[in-house]
Amino acid sequence: MKGYEKDVKIFIFLILLANVFKRSPIYNLFYLLAMVAVSRRLWRDFPRFLAISVAVGFLAEVIGTHTCTPFGCYHYENLKPQLFGVALFVPLAWAIFGFVSYITARYFFKRRSSRMAFASLLMVILDLSIDPIMTSWRAWVWDTTTGINWFGIPWTNYLGWFIVSLTFFYLYERISKGEVEEELLRLGPPVYLLEMLTFMIYAPAGVKTPTTIAFLVSAAVVLSMYLRKIMDH
C-alpha cells in the first residue's frame, strides 16, 4: 500500500465518526478532517477540488435562490447562518458529496467523460435523500413545484444538481492532474453506500419512503457497477 495504511485508517475512522454524528453539525467537521487526511498523500490536489466545488456550489446557490435557475424556485429558511440568502453549510455540502461521488465514479471509470457523468448521476441519487430530509426540516422551502416531482420536489432540482455537479467535476478535471491513489478510490463505493444508508436510517418518519427508495437505487447502481467491473476483468 506504499505506506498509505495510516492515512487510510484515519480516513475510515473519521468517515465512520461523521456518519455516527450525521444529524449534528460535527458531521461536517469530521468530513473536513477526513478530506485533510487524504490530501496529504492519497489525493494531493484535493484542495483544488475543494475550492472549485465550494465556489461553484455557492455561485449556483446564489443564482438559484435569486433567479430560480437551474433548480427551481426556493429559499432558505431554518438553515443558518446565511450569506446572500444562501446557507453557508451548503457549499461545503456540495464539496463533501462531490468528494464521495467523484472517488466512487473514478473507481469504476478510467475515462474522464464517463466518470464525470457517473459522478454527476451519483450526486443526483444522493439528493433523492438529501432534499426530502432537508425540506422536512424546512432548511429550505420550495416556492413552486412541477407536475413531475419527487415527493413534492420539482424535477428541475435534479436536473440542476446534475448540471452543477458536472460543472465542477469538469473544471477540476480540466485544470488538475487528477492523480488519486487506488487505495482511496477503493473506499469510494462503500463510503457512498454508507452515506445513503445513514440518510435512510436517520431520516424523519415522514420521509422514510423516499430515503429508502433512494438507498435501494444507490445499492442497485453501485452493485451493478461492481458486477460490470468483475466481468470486465
Phi, psi and chi 1 to 4 in degrees:
 res  aa     phi    psi   chi1   chi2   chi3   chi4
   1 MET       -   12.8  -69.9  179.7   64.4      -
   2 LYS    59.4   28.6  -57.1  178.6 -177.2  178.3
   3 GLY    77.7   15.0      -      -      -      -
   4 TYR   -90.4    3.2  -61.9  147.0      -      -
   5 GLU   -55.2  -43.3  -64.7   94.7  -25.1      -
   6 LYS   -64.6  -44.3 -176.0  176.2 -179.6 -179.1
   7 ASP   -61.6  -41.1  -68.6  -13.1      -      -
   8 VAL   -64.3  -44.4  168.4      -      -      -
   9 LYS   -64.2  -41.2  -71.3  177.3 -179.4  177.5
  10 ILE   -62.9  -44.4  -68.7  171.6      -      -
  11 PHE   -59.5  -48.9  174.2   73.0      -      -
  12 ILE   -60.7  -44.3  -66.8  172.2      -      -
  13 PHE   -60.3  -45.0  176.8   68.4      -      -
  14 LEU   -69.3  -36.7  -69.8  169.1      -      -
  15 ILE   -65.8  -40.8  -67.8  -61.8      -      -
  16 LEU   -63.5  -42.8  -69.8  174.2      -      -
  17 LEU   -62.4  -42.1  -80.2  177.8      -      -
  18 ALA   -57.7  -43.5      -      -      -      -
  19 ASN   -74.6  -27.6  -82.3  -86.3      -      -
  20 VAL   -64.7  -39.2  167.7      -      -      -
  21 PHE  -103.6   35.8  -67.2   98.4      -      -
  22 LYS   -64.2  -28.7 -163.9  161.2 -166.8  169.7
  23 ARG   -85.2    3.4  -72.4 -179.2  -71.5 -172.5
  24 SER  -115.9  152.0  164.5      -      -      -
  25 PRO   -58.3  -19.9  -25.3   34.5      -      -
  26 ILE   -65.5  -19.0 -157.3  170.4      -      -
  27 TYR   -52.0  -45.6  165.3   84.8      -      -
  28 ASN   -65.0  -38.2  -56.0  -61.7      -      -
  29 LEU   -63.5  -46.4  173.8   61.5      -      -
  30 PHE   -62.3  -37.8  -76.6  129.4      -      -
  31 TYR   -67.6  -40.6 -115.4  101.9      -      -
  32 LEU   -60.5  -43.4  -82.2  173.5      -      -
  33 LEU   -64.0  -39.2  -67.6  173.7      -      -
  34 ALA   -63.7  -40.4      -      -      -      -
  35 MET   -71.4  -33.7  -66.6 -172.1  -66.6      -
  36 VAL   -63.3  -41.2  167.6      -      -      -
  37 ALA   -60.8  -42.8      -      -      -      -
  38 VAL   -74.7  -24.4  -56.8      -      -      -
  39 SER   -75.2  -10.2   66.7      -      -      -
  40 ARG   -67.9  -48.6  -67.2  174.9   59.3 -136.0
  41 ARG  -142.3  -28.9  -70.6 -175.6  -65.5  179.6
  42 LEU   -75.7  -32.2  -66.7  168.1      -      -
  43 TRP  -148.9   83.2 -173.5   -1.5      -      -
  44 ARG   -64.8  -33.0  -69.0 -178.0 -174.3  -86.4
  45 ASP   -98.3   25.8   63.7   -7.0      -      -
  46 PHE   -59.6  -37.3  172.2   74.3      -      -
  47 PRO   -52.7  -33.5  -30.0   38.0      -      -
  48 ARG   -66.9  -42.6 -172.6  172.6  -64.1  172.4
  49 PHE   -61.6  -42.9  179.3   91.7      -      -
  50 LEU   -60.5  -46.8  177.6   63.5      -      -
  51 ALA   -63.2  -43.3      -      -      -      -
  52 ILE   -66.6  -46.3  -66.5  169.8      -      -
  53 SER   -66.9  -39.0   54.7      -      -      -
  54 VAL   -66.6  -44.9  167.0      -      -      -
  55 ALA   -65.1  -47.8      -      -      -      -
  56 VAL   -65.6  -41.6  172.0      -      -      -
  57 GLY   -61.4  -44.2      -      -      -      -
  58 PHE   -65.4  -45.7  179.5   68.9      -      -
  59 LEU   -61.0  -42.4 -179.3   60.6      -      -
  60 ALA   -62.6  -38.1      -      -      -      -
  61 GLU   -71.2  -38.9  -65.1  -71.7  -17.1      -
  62 VAL   -61.9  -47.3  171.0      -      -      -
  63 ILE   -63.5  -42.6  -65.8  171.2      -      -
  64 GLY   -62.7  -43.6      -      -      -      -
  65 THR   -73.0  -22.0   52.5      -      -      -
  66 HIS  -100.1  -21.5  -71.2   81.1      -      -
  67 THR  -127.0   -5.0   69.7      -      -      -
  68 CYS    69.1   13.2  -60.1      -      -      -
  69 THR  -120.3  132.9  -57.0      -      -      -
  70 PRO  -101.2    2.5   36.3  -35.5      -      -
  71 PHE   -87.4  -32.3  -51.0  104.3      -      -
  72 GLY   125.1 -179.1      -      -      -      -
  73 CYS   -89.6  123.0  -63.2      -      -      -
  74 TYR  -155.8  167.0   67.0  103.8      -      -
  75 HIS  -147.9  153.6   66.6  -86.2      -      -
  76 TYR   -82.8  140.4  -74.6   94.4      -      -
  77 GLU  -124.5  -75.6 -170.2  166.1  -66.3      -
  78 ASN   -88.0   -8.2  -68.2  -25.1      -      -
  79 LEU   -90.6  113.4 -163.3   59.2      -      -
  80 LYS  -137.7  161.4  -59.1 -179.9 -174.6  -59.4
  81 PRO   -77.3  166.9   30.1  -36.3      -      -
  82 GLN  -128.1  152.6  -62.5  178.0    9.4      -
  83 LEU  -135.8  124.0  178.5   64.6      -      -
  84 PHE    55.6   33.0  -58.9  124.3      -      -
  85 GLY    82.0    6.3      -      -      -      -
  86 VAL  -114.7  129.5  175.6      -      -      -
  87 ALA   -64.3  129.9      -      -      -      -
  88 LEU   -66.4  -20.6  -67.2 -179.6      -      -
  89 PHE   -65.9  -30.4  152.5   80.4      -      -
  90 VAL   -66.3  -46.1  173.4      -      -      -
  91 PRO   -58.0  -36.1  -25.2   35.4      -      -
  92 LEU   -65.5  -37.0  177.8   58.6      -      -
  93 ALA   -63.0  -39.3      -      -      -      -
  94 TRP   -56.4  -42.5  -81.8  104.6      -      -
  95 ALA   -68.3  -43.4      -      -      -      -
  96 ILE   -62.3  -51.3  -70.7  172.6      -      -
  97 PHE   -72.9  -30.3  -60.3  127.9      -      -
  98 GLY   -65.1  -40.0      -      -      -      -
  99 PHE   -58.0  -51.1  165.0   78.8      -      -
 100 VAL   -63.8  -44.2  175.7      -      -      -
 101 SER   -67.0  -39.2  -62.2      -      -      -
 102 TYR   -67.2  -47.5 -178.7   78.0      -      -
 103 ILE   -68.4  -29.1   61.0  173.0      -      -
 104 THR   -66.6  -48.8  -58.7      -      -      -
 105 ALA   -64.2  -38.1      -      -      -      -
 106 ARG   -69.1  -28.5 -177.7  143.3 -175.8  169.1
 107 TYR   -64.9  -36.1  174.9   72.0      -      -
 108 PHE   -90.1  -26.5  -69.3  122.9      -      -
 109 PHE  -127.3  130.8  -67.4   98.5      -      -
 110 LYS   -90.3  -30.8  -59.2  -57.4 -179.8 -173.5
 111 ARG   -73.5  131.2 -173.5  178.5  175.9 -173.7
 112 ARG   -58.0  -50.7  -78.6 -173.3  173.2 -174.7
 113 SER   -60.7  -38.4   58.6      -      -      -
 114 SER   -68.0  -44.2  -61.8      -      -      -
 115 ARG   -72.2  -32.3   69.0 -169.3 -177.7 -144.3
 116 MET   -66.4  -42.7  -71.5 -170.6  -65.3      -
 117 ALA   -66.4  -42.4      -      -      -      -
 118 PHE   -69.1  -39.6 -172.2   66.5      -      -
 119 ALA   -61.0  -38.4      -      -      -      -
 120 SER   -66.8  -38.3  -58.7      -      -      -
 121 LEU   -62.8  -42.4  172.8   63.5      -      -
 122 LEU   -61.9  -34.8  -67.4  178.1      -      -
 123 MET   -63.8  -41.1  -71.4  -72.5  -79.5      -
 124 VAL   -63.0  -42.9  171.1      -      -      -
 125 ILE   -63.3  -40.9  -64.8  172.4      -      -
 126 LEU   -56.0  -42.5  -87.8  164.5      -      -
 127 ASP   -73.0  -14.3 -161.6   45.8      -      -
 128 LEU   -62.9  -24.7  -65.6  178.2      -      -
 129 SER   -95.5  -44.9  -81.5      -      -      -
 130 ILE   -60.4  -49.2  -64.3  167.3      -      -
 131 ASP   -66.1  -44.3 -131.6  -80.6      -      -
 132 PRO   -59.4  -39.3  -26.5   36.0      -      -
 133 ILE   -64.9  -49.9  -68.3  171.4      -      -
 134 MET   -68.6  -35.2  -60.4  -55.3  -78.6      -
 135 THR   -71.8  -28.9   53.6      -      -      -
 136 SER   -66.4  -27.2   74.2      -      -      -
 137 TRP   -90.6   -0.8  -67.2  -23.6      -      -
 138 ARG    55.4   34.9  -64.3 -173.2   70.0   83.5
 139 ALA   -61.5  -43.5      -      -      -      -
 140 TRP  -137.6  159.8   55.3   78.8      -      -
 141 VAL  -127.7  132.0  176.6      -      -      -
 142 TRP   -83.5  123.7  -72.9   98.7      -      -
 143 ASP   -82.5  -25.7  -61.2  -42.5      -      -
 144 THR  -138.8  161.1   58.4      -      -      -
 145 THR  -133.6 -175.7 -171.2      -      -      -
 146 THR  -128.8  162.4   52.2      -      -      -
 147 GLY   -57.9  -43.2      -      -      -      -
 148 ILE   -93.2  119.3  -60.4  173.9      -      -
 149 ASN  -149.5  165.4   60.5   79.7      -      -
 150 TRP  -108.6   94.3  176.4 -106.1      -      -
 151 PHE    52.6   45.8  -65.2   88.4      -      -
 152 GLY    92.9   -8.1      -      -      -      -
 153 ILE   -95.4  126.1  -60.7  157.0      -      -
 154 PRO   -62.4  145.3   22.1  -32.8      -      -
 155 TRP   -62.1  -25.5   68.6  -92.9      -      -
 156 THR   -61.9  -27.9   50.3      -      -      -
 157 ASN   -59.8  -40.8  173.3   62.6      -      -
 158 TYR   -76.9  -31.5  -62.5   99.3      -      -
 159 LEU   -64.1  -42.3  175.5   61.6      -      -
 160 GLY   -61.7  -42.1      -      -      -      -
 161 TRP   -60.5  -42.1  -96.7   69.1      -      -
 162 PHE   -63.9  -45.2 -172.3   89.7      -      -
 163 ILE   -65.2  -47.4  -67.6  170.0      -      -
 164 VAL   -64.4  -43.5  172.8      -      -      -
 165 SER   -61.5  -47.5  -58.6      -      -      -
 166 LEU   -61.0  -34.7 -172.8   61.4      -      -
 167 THR   -62.0  -50.6  -61.1      -      -      -
 168 PHE   -77.3  -26.6   64.7   71.9      -      -
 169 PHE   -65.1  -42.3  -68.7  138.7      -      -
 170 TYR   -64.1  -46.6  172.6   78.4      -      -
 171 LEU   -61.7  -41.4  -69.7  173.9      -      -
 172 TYR   -62.2  -47.1  169.2   73.6      -      -
 173 GLU   -62.6  -33.2  -69.2  -86.6    8.7      -
 174 ARG   -71.5  -34.3  -73.2  -73.7  -65.5  177.2
 175 ILE  -113.0   12.5   66.4  174.0      -      -
 176 SER  -133.9  162.4   72.8      -      -      -
 177 LYS   -73.5  -26.0  -64.8  179.6  179.7  178.2
 178 GLY    66.3   32.7      -      -      -      -
 179 GLU   -86.9  115.9  -64.6  176.3   -4.5      -
 180 VAL  -127.6  131.0 -173.1      -      -      -
 181 GLU   -70.1  145.0  -62.2  -61.7  -28.4      -
 182 GLU   -60.3  -30.8 -172.8   67.7   20.7      -
 183 GLU   -60.8  -33.7  -71.9   80.0    3.5      -
 184 LEU   -79.7  -41.4  176.2   60.5      -      -
 185 LEU   -60.3  -38.1  -63.1 -178.9      -      -
 186 ARG   -61.4  -25.9  -79.5 -160.3  -65.0  -94.0
 187 LEU   -82.3  -14.1  -64.1  174.2      -      -
 188 GLY   -56.1  -57.8      -      -      -      -
 189 PRO   -59.5  -46.2  -26.5   36.5      -      -
 190 PRO   -64.5  -35.0   13.9  -25.6      -      -
 191 VAL   -66.9  -40.4  169.5      -      -      -
 192 TYR   -60.0  -47.5 -178.1   84.3      -      -
 193 LEU   -66.1  -34.0  -70.6  177.7      -      -
 194 LEU   -62.8  -42.9  176.2   62.6      -      -
 195 GLU   -58.5  -47.2  -72.6  -67.2  -34.8      -
 196 MET   -65.0  -38.4  -63.5  -60.5  -61.0      -
 197 LEU   -64.9  -45.4  176.6   63.7      -      -
 198 THR   -72.6  -29.2   50.9      -      -      -
 199 PHE   -59.3  -43.8  -86.2  129.2      -      -
 200 MET   -65.5  -43.5  179.6 -176.4   70.5      -
 201 ILE   -65.8  -44.3  -68.9  171.8      -      -
 202 TYR   -87.8   -4.9  -66.7  145.2      -      -
 203 ALA   -62.1  141.0      -      -      -      -
 204 PRO   -58.5  155.0  -22.3   33.5      -      -
 205 ALA   -54.8  -35.6      -      -      -      -
 206 GLY   -68.8  -16.0      -      -      -      -
 207 VAL  -124.0   26.1  -68.8      -      -      -
 208 LYS   -64.9  -35.2  -77.1  -66.8 -174.6 -176.0
 209 THR   -64.4  -54.1  -62.0      -      -      -
 210 PRO   -63.4  -36.3   19.4  -31.5      -      -
 211 THR   -71.7  -32.7   53.3      -      -      -
 212 THR   -69.3  -44.3  -60.4      -      -      -
 213 ILE   -60.9  -43.5  -64.7  171.6      -      -
 214 ALA   -61.4  -41.2      -      -      -      -
 215 PHE   -63.3  -43.5  170.4   70.1      -      -
 216 LEU   -63.1  -39.4  -66.0  175.0      -      -
 217 VAL   -62.9  -46.2  169.2      -      -      -
 218 SER   -62.0  -41.9   70.0      -      -      -
 219 ALA   -63.8  -43.1      -      -      -      -
 220 ALA   -62.9  -42.6      -      -      -      -
 221 VAL   -67.1  -49.1  168.9      -      -      -
 222 VAL   -67.5  -42.6  171.0      -      -      -
 223 LEU   -66.5  -35.1  -67.2  176.7      -      -
 224 SER   -66.2  -33.8   67.1      -      -      -
 225 MET   -70.5  -37.2  -66.6  -53.0  -58.9      -
 226 TYR   -60.0  -44.8  -89.6  124.4      -      -
 227 LEU   -61.9  -43.4 -179.8   60.4      -      -
 228 ARG   -60.5  -42.1  173.0 -177.1  173.4  -86.9
 229 LYS   -64.3  -40.6 -166.4  174.8 -179.3   72.7
 230 ILE   -64.6  -44.4  -68.6  169.4      -      -
 231 MET   -66.8  -33.7  -67.0  178.1   66.2      -
 232 ASP   -66.5  -24.8  -73.1  -14.2      -      -
 233 HIS   -96.2      -  -74.3   79.6      -      -
